[in-house]
Amino acid sequence: MINGAHVVLYSRDAEADRAFLRDTLGWAHVDAGRGWLIFKAPPTEVAFHPTDGEPAHELMLMCDDLDATRRRLTEQGVEFTRPVEEAGWGRVTALRLPGGGELALYEPRHPTP
């Protein structure tokens, strides 16, 4: 049976984004060889949402305290691309990855498994 998931993120500067996960977020990793670092992600949820447009995929990081997490990351030089928004399911913002991509960050207010 399925025992996990493997997420691949594409980047204009993969080394800088790897350094962000390793050094800024402190995620554990292994060197898989040939320039690949594979990171241990925190516990993960998967949700399906209806859309009228083309199906797309999004990776959002979760935290317990969005304000404290945002402050800590800002002190480490992380750029935020969106203000904190209140949504019915939680509070959300987004940050700029060093490779140019955007990553959402949110504090859930919904039940979690």
C-alpha positions, 0 to 999 in steps of 0.5 A, a space after each residue: 500500500 501507499 506509505 508516503 508521498 514525494 513532492 517535487 518543486 521546480 525552481 529557477 534556483 534549486 540550490 537556493 531553495 534547498 538552502 532555504 529549507 535546510 538553513 532557514 526552516 531547519 528541515 532534516 535532509 539526506 543527500 540522495 546523490 547527483 545534486 539531490 537533497 531530499 527533505 523530511 517534511 512535517 506531517 502533511 494533509 491533502 485536500 481536494 477543492 472544487 474548481 471551474 478552471 484548470 486543476 492545479 496543485 499548491 503546497 502550503 506550509 502550516 504553523 501554530 502561530 502565524 504572527 510569531 512564525 512570520 516575525 521569525 522568518 522576517 528576522 531571517 531575511 524572508 520576504 513576504 509577498 502577501 499580507 496576512 488574510 483572514 479566511 474562514 478556514 484559517 489565516 494565510 500569507 505567502 513568502 518568496 522562495 529564493 528561487 523566485 517561487 511563492 509558498 503559502 503559509 497558514 495557521 489552520 482554524 479547521 479540524 486537522 486529522 
